[in-house]
Amino acid sequence: MPQGQPVSVPDDGLTTRQRRNRPLLMVHTGIGKGKSTAAFGLALRAWNQGWPVGVFQFVKSAKWKVGEENALKVLGASGEGGSVVWHKMGEGWSWVQRDQQLDNEAAAREGWEQVKRDLAAETHRLYVLDEFAYPMHWGWVDTDEVVEVLRDRPGSQHVVITGRNAPASLLDAADLVTDMSKVKHPMDAGQKGQRGIEW
Amino acid sequence: MPQGQPVSVPDDGLTTRQRRNRPLLMVHTGIGKGKSTAAFGLALRAWNQGWPVGVFQFVKSAKWKVGEENALKVLGASGEGGSVVWHKMGEGWSWVQRDQQLDNEAAAREGWEQVKRDLAAETHRLYVLDEFAYPMHWGWVDTDEVVEVLRDRPGSQHVVITGRNAPASLLDAADLVTDMSKVKHPMDAGQKGQRGIEW
């Protein structure tokens, strides 16, 4: 929930309403828990506004079927809010033919190509690019290109990117950056991740 | 998503499975965005496990009808996951009679009394105590009592508490603490909160 008032009002020629409704680029980074969960919490708000939501999960393994996926699919199908499209790299992006056998690097790039196509077509109003900081950090996807494409995206499309080690130039370009800082985690006390909490 | 392995395995007489499934007390604090959204993202995972979820919104105003409320109610009613019960202080807790006219302090305490009753009865498996750090910080609810009740709660009940200025003794008692640190927020650039993003 927003606290208080803006500290300054910029001389940008926009009305308060125009400025308020500017599409945002948001980044959740840091080593603490809550980066992805907060992004999916944001997707609930978008869904509730009737916005089309596109999720791109840039994860390596298909082992992880997160609870958010089921939940958002049920919401998308309920007919009460916006639509939800869920793309997952782990199982091979649905639009990529099975016989292509992409390695992780090529798969990450292929995901980004689809994001670009969707942005150009204004397919969604909120994009959750989950764990997308990693392929940028690893150099699999060109960060300069990502920043340029996101800066020049048409219309009113919000984007949230999660993952550790988000590149500095992405943070520079972002409107909102939260660093999820770990103060304490059960793993430090020898407790492994558990269902319902970690996925 | 959990990264890696525990750094040490405690000599607590528990099996890995027992330790893994210990109920957690989680706190999302700090001045950055994402404390509540991450808590509601967690609720999606709990719902997906079929767990009963109880939400207690400790907010002062009834103005805020957050998107998460609609979304979780649709999910709870879908019959596909767990149940969802949503309690809201802003409109007056539903179990409190309208003619009681509680002030904010009394209302916060009344919310906590209900949390205690539900914990004792093991009503839910995940409790989202949204913005509950504030009444503790303000001294409206006794933090020592909260810590004691949460430490001694029966069964397998996970609790997540959000809000700035979470008291130190709560953090000490917690299994997981994330500080949502603000790196950048649109309000710093004179942009007010917008629907779909902030609520």
HADDOCK unambig.tbl for C-alpha pairs under 7 A between the chains (distance, minus, plus):
assign (segid A and resid 1 and name CA) (segid B and resid 198 and name CA) 5.65 0.50 0.50
assign (segid A and resid 1 and name CA) (segid B and resid 199 and name CA) 6.76 0.50 0.50
assign (segid A and resid 2 and name CA) (segid B and resid 193 and name CA) 6.00 0.50 0.50
assign (segid A and resid 2 and name CA) (segid B and resid 198 and name CA) 6.57 0.50 0.50
assign (segid A and resid 6 and name CA) (segid B and resid 187 and name CA) 4.94 0.50 0.50
assign (segid A and resid 6 and name CA) (segid B and resid 188 and name CA) 6.08 0.50 0.50
assign (segid A and resid 6 and name CA) (segid B and resid 190 and name CA) 4.84 0.50 0.50
assign (segid A and resid 6 and name CA) (segid B and resid 191 and name CA) 6.56 0.50 0.50
assign (segid A and resid 6 and name CA) (segid B and resid 192 and name CA) 6.51 0.50 0.50
assign (segid A and resid 7 and name CA) (segid B and resid 188 and name CA) 6.27 0.50 0.50
assign (segid A and resid 7 and name CA) (segid B and resid 190 and name CA) 6.60 0.50 0.50
assign (segid A and resid 8 and name CA) (segid B and resid 190 and name CA) 5.35 0.50 0.50
assign (segid A and resid 9 and name CA) (segid B and resid 190 and name CA) 4.66 0.50 0.50
assign (segid A and resid 10 and name CA) (segid B and resid 189 and name CA) 6.87 0.50 0.50
assign (segid A and resid 10 and name CA) (segid B and resid 190 and name CA) 5.97 0.50 0.50
assign (segid A and resid 19 and name CA) (segid B and resid 191 and name CA) 5.74 0.50 0.50
assign (segid A and resid 20 and name CA) (segid B and resid 191 and name CA) 5.18 0.50 0.50
assign (segid A and resid 20 and name CA) (segid B and resid 192 and name CA) 5.19 0.50 0.50
assign (segid A and resid 20 and name CA) (segid B and resid 193 and name CA) 6.43 0.50 0.50
assign (segid A and resid 20 and name CA) (segid B and resid 194 and name CA) 5.85 0.50 0.50
assign (segid A and resid 21 and name CA) (segid B and resid 194 and name CA) 6.16 0.50 0.50
assign (segid A and resid 32 and name CA) (segid B and resid 178 and name CA) 5.80 0.50 0.50
assign (segid A and resid 33 and name CA) (segid B and resid 178 and name CA) 6.25 0.50 0.50
assign (segid A and resid 34 and name CA) (segid B and resid 38 and name CA) 5.27 0.50 0.50
assign (segid A and resid 37 and name CA) (segid B and resid 38 and name CA) 4.50 0.50 0.50
assign (segid A and resid 37 and name CA) (segid B and resid 41 and name CA) 4.34 0.50 0.50
assign (segid A and resid 37 and name CA) (segid B and resid 42 and name CA) 6.05 0.50 0.50
assign (segid A and resid 38 and name CA) (segid B and resid 34 and name CA) 5.27 0.50 0.50
assign (segid A and resid 38 and name CA) (segid B and resid 37 and name CA) 4.50 0.50 0.50
assign (segid A and resid 38 and name CA) (segid B and resid 38 and name CA) 3.64 0.50 0.50
assign (segid A and resid 38 and name CA) (segid B and resid 41 and name CA) 5.89 0.50 0.50
assign (segid A and resid 40 and name CA) (segid B and resid 41 and name CA) 5.48 0.50 0.50
assign (segid A and resid 41 and name CA) (segid B and resid 37 and name CA) 4.33 0.50 0.50
assign (segid A and resid 41 and name CA) (segid B and resid 38 and name CA) 5.88 0.50 0.50
assign (segid A and resid 41 and name CA) (segid B and resid 40 and name CA) 5.48 0.50 0.50
assign (segid A and resid 41 and name CA) (segid B and resid 41 and name CA) 4.53 0.50 0.50
assign (segid A and resid 42 and name CA) (segid B and resid 37 and name CA) 6.05 0.50 0.50
assign (segid A and resid 42 and name CA) (segid B and resid 197 and name CA) 6.33 0.50 0.50
assign (segid A and resid 44 and name CA) (segid B and resid 67 and name CA) 6.01 0.50 0.50
assign (segid A and resid 44 and name CA) (segid B and resid 68 and name CA) 5.48 0.50 0.50
assign (segid A and resid 44 and name CA) (segid B and resid 71 and name CA) 6.09 0.50 0.50
assign (segid A and resid 45 and name CA) (segid B and resid 67 and name CA) 4.27 0.50 0.50
assign (segid A and resid 45 and name CA) (segid B and resid 68 and name CA) 5.94 0.50 0.50
assign (segid A and resid 45 and name CA) (segid B and resid 196 and name CA) 4.75 0.50 0.50
assign (segid A and resid 45 and name CA) (segid B and resid 197 and name CA) 6.43 0.50 0.50
assign (segid A and resid 45 and name CA) (segid B and resid 199 and name CA) 6.11 0.50 0.50
assign (segid A and resid 46 and name CA) (segid B and resid 196 and name CA) 4.57 0.50 0.50
assign (segid A and resid 46 and name CA) (segid B and resid 197 and name CA) 6.95 0.50 0.50
assign (segid A and resid 48 and name CA) (segid B and resid 67 and name CA) 5.13 0.50 0.50
assign (segid A and resid 48 and name CA) (segid B and resid 70 and name CA) 6.82 0.50 0.50
assign (segid A and resid 48 and name CA) (segid B and resid 71 and name CA) 6.63 0.50 0.50
assign (segid A and resid 49 and name CA) (segid B and resid 196 and name CA) 5.91 0.50 0.50
assign (segid A and resid 67 and name CA) (segid B and resid 44 and name CA) 5.99 0.50 0.50
assign (segid A and resid 67 and name CA) (segid B and resid 45 and name CA) 4.25 0.50 0.50
assign (segid A and resid 67 and name CA) (segid B and resid 48 and name CA) 5.12 0.50 0.50
assign (segid A and resid 68 and name CA) (segid B and resid 44 and name CA) 5.49 0.50 0.50
assign (segid A and resid 68 and name CA) (segid B and resid 45 and name CA) 5.94 0.50 0.50
assign (segid A and resid 70 and name CA) (segid B and resid 48 and name CA) 6.82 0.50 0.50
assign (segid A and resid 71 and name CA) (segid B and resid 44 and name CA) 6.08 0.50 0.50
assign (segid A and resid 71 and name CA) (segid B and resid 48 and name CA) 6.62 0.50 0.50
assign (segid A and resid 75 and name CA) (segid B and resid 75 and name CA) 6.87 0.50 0.50
assign (segid A and resid 175 and name CA) (segid B and resid 184 and name CA) 6.73 0.50 0.50
assign (segid A and resid 175 and name CA) (segid B and resid 185 and name CA) 6.26 0.50 0.50
assign (segid A and resid 175 and name CA) (segid B and resid 186 and name CA) 5.49 0.50 0.50
assign (segid A and resid 176 and name CA) (segid B and resid 184 and name CA) 4.93 0.50 0.50
assign (segid A and resid 176 and name CA) (segid B and resid 185 and name CA) 4.45 0.50 0.50
assign (segid A and resid 176 and name CA) (segid B and resid 186 and name CA) 5.84 0.50 0.50
assign (segid A and resid 177 and name CA) (segid B and resid 182 and name CA) 6.57 0.50 0.50
assign (segid A and resid 177 and name CA) (segid B and resid 183 and name CA) 5.17 0.50 0.50
assign (segid A and resid 177 and name CA) (segid B and resid 184 and name CA) 4.84 0.50 0.50
assign (segid A and resid 177 and name CA) (segid B and resid 185 and name CA) 6.50 0.50 0.50
assign (segid A and resid 178 and name CA) (segid B and resid 32 and name CA) 5.80 0.50 0.50
assign (segid A and resid 178 and name CA) (segid B and resid 33 and name CA) 6.28 0.50 0.50
assign (segid A and resid 178 and name CA) (segid B and resid 180 and name CA) 6.20 0.50 0.50
assign (segid A and resid 178 and name CA) (segid B and resid 181 and name CA) 5.60 0.50 0.50
assign (segid A and resid 178 and name CA) (segid B and resid 182 and name CA) 4.99 0.50 0.50
assign (segid A and resid 178 and name CA) (segid B and resid 183 and name CA) 5.49 0.50 0.50
assign (segid A and resid 178 and name CA) (segid B and resid 184 and name CA) 6.86 0.50 0.50
assign (segid A and resid 179 and name CA) (segid B and resid 180 and name CA) 5.91 0.50 0.50
assign (segid A and resid 179 and name CA) (segid B and resid 181 and name CA) 5.01 0.50 0.50
assign (segid A and resid 179 and name CA) (segid B and resid 182 and name CA) 6.46 0.50 0.50
assign (segid A and resid 179 and name CA) (segid B and resid 183 and name CA) 6.51 0.50 0.50
assign (segid A and resid 180 and name CA) (segid B and resid 178 and name CA) 6.19 0.50 0.50
assign (segid A and resid 180 and name CA) (segid B and resid 179 and name CA) 5.90 0.50 0.50
assign (segid A and resid 180 and name CA) (segid B and resid 180 and name CA) 4.74 0.50 0.50
assign (segid A and resid 180 and name CA) (segid B and resid 181 and name CA) 6.15 0.50 0.50
assign (segid A and resid 181 and name CA) (segid B and resid 178 and name CA) 5.59 0.50 0.50
assign (segid A and resid 181 and name CA) (segid B and resid 179 and name CA) 5.00 0.50 0.50
assign (segid A and resid 181 and name CA) (segid B and resid 180 and name CA) 6.16 0.50 0.50
assign (segid A and resid 181 and name CA) (segid B and resid 181 and name CA) 6.61 0.50 0.50
assign (segid A and resid 182 and name CA) (segid B and resid 177 and name CA) 6.56 0.50 0.50
assign (segid A and resid 182 and name CA) (segid B and resid 178 and name CA) 4.99 0.50 0.50
assign (segid A and resid 182 and name CA) (segid B and resid 179 and name CA) 6.45 0.50 0.50
assign (segid A and resid 183 and name CA) (segid B and resid 177 and name CA) 5.16 0.50 0.50
assign (segid A and resid 183 and name CA) (segid B and resid 178 and name CA) 5.51 0.50 0.50
assign (segid A and resid 183 and name CA) (segid B and resid 179 and name CA) 6.51 0.50 0.50
assign (segid A and resid 184 and name CA) (segid B and resid 175 and name CA) 6.72 0.50 0.50
assign (segid A and resid 184 and name CA) (segid B and resid 176 and name CA) 4.93 0.50 0.50
assign (segid A and resid 184 and name CA) (segid B and resid 177 and name CA) 4.84 0.50 0.50
assign (segid A and resid 184 and name CA) (segid B and resid 178 and name CA) 6.89 0.50 0.50
assign (segid A and resid 185 and name CA) (segid B and resid 175 and name CA) 6.23 0.50 0.50
assign (segid A and resid 185 and name CA) (segid B and resid 176 and name CA) 4.44 0.50 0.50
assign (segid A and resid 185 and name CA) (segid B and resid 177 and name CA) 6.49 0.50 0.50
assign (segid A and resid 186 and name CA) (segid B and resid 175 and name CA) 5.48 0.50 0.50
assign (segid A and resid 186 and name CA) (segid B and resid 176 and name CA) 5.82 0.50 0.50
assign (segid A and resid 187 and name CA) (segid B and resid 6 and name CA) 4.92 0.50 0.50
assign (segid A and resid 188 and name CA) (segid B and resid 6 and name CA) 6.08 0.50 0.50
assign (segid A and resid 188 and name CA) (segid B and resid 7 and name CA) 6.26 0.50 0.50
assign (segid A and resid 189 and name CA) (segid B and resid 8 and name CA) 7.00 0.50 0.50
assign (segid A and resid 189 and name CA) (segid B and resid 10 and name CA) 6.89 0.50 0.50
assign (segid A and resid 190 and name CA) (segid B and resid 6 and name CA) 4.82 0.50 0.50
assign (segid A and resid 190 and name CA) (segid B and resid 7 and name CA) 6.55 0.50 0.50
assign (segid A and resid 190 and name CA) (segid B and resid 8 and name CA) 5.32 0.50 0.50
assign (segid A and resid 190 and name CA) (segid B and resid 9 and name CA) 4.64 0.50 0.50
assign (segid A and resid 190 and name CA) (segid B and resid 10 and name CA) 5.98 0.50 0.50
assign (segid A and resid 191 and name CA) (segid B and resid 6 and name CA) 6.53 0.50 0.50
assign (segid A and resid 191 and name CA) (segid B and resid 19 and name CA) 5.78 0.50 0.50
assign (segid A and resid 191 and name CA) (segid B and resid 20 and name CA) 5.19 0.50 0.50
assign (segid A and resid 192 and name CA) (segid B and resid 6 and name CA) 6.48 0.50 0.50
assign (segid A and resid 192 and name CA) (segid B and resid 20 and name CA) 5.19 0.50 0.50
assign (segid A and resid 193 and name CA) (segid B and resid 2 and name CA) 5.97 0.50 0.50
assign (segid A and resid 193 and name CA) (segid B and resid 20 and name CA) 6.44 0.50 0.50
assign (segid A and resid 194 and name CA) (segid B and resid 20 and name CA) 5.85 0.50 0.50
assign (segid A and resid 194 and name CA) (segid B and resid 21 and name CA) 6.16 0.50 0.50
assign (segid A and resid 196 and name CA) (segid B and resid 45 and name CA) 4.75 0.50 0.50
assign (segid A and resid 196 and name CA) (segid B and resid 46 and name CA) 4.56 0.50 0.50
assign (segid A and resid 196 and name CA) (segid B and resid 49 and name CA) 5.93 0.50 0.50
assign (segid A and resid 197 and name CA) (segid B and resid 42 and name CA) 6.32 0.50 0.50
assign (segid A and resid 197 and name CA) (segid B and resid 45 and name CA) 6.44 0.50 0.50
assign (segid A and resid 197 and name CA) (segid B and resid 46 and name CA) 6.95 0.50 0.50
assign (segid A and resid 198 and name CA) (segid B and resid 1 and name CA) 5.64 0.50 0.50
assign (segid A and resid 198 and name CA) (segid B and resid 2 and name CA) 6.58 0.50 0.50
assign (segid A and resid 199 and name CA) (segid B and resid 1 and name CA) 6.76 0.50 0.50
assign (segid A and resid 199 and name CA) (segid B and resid 45 and name CA) 6.09 0.50 0.50
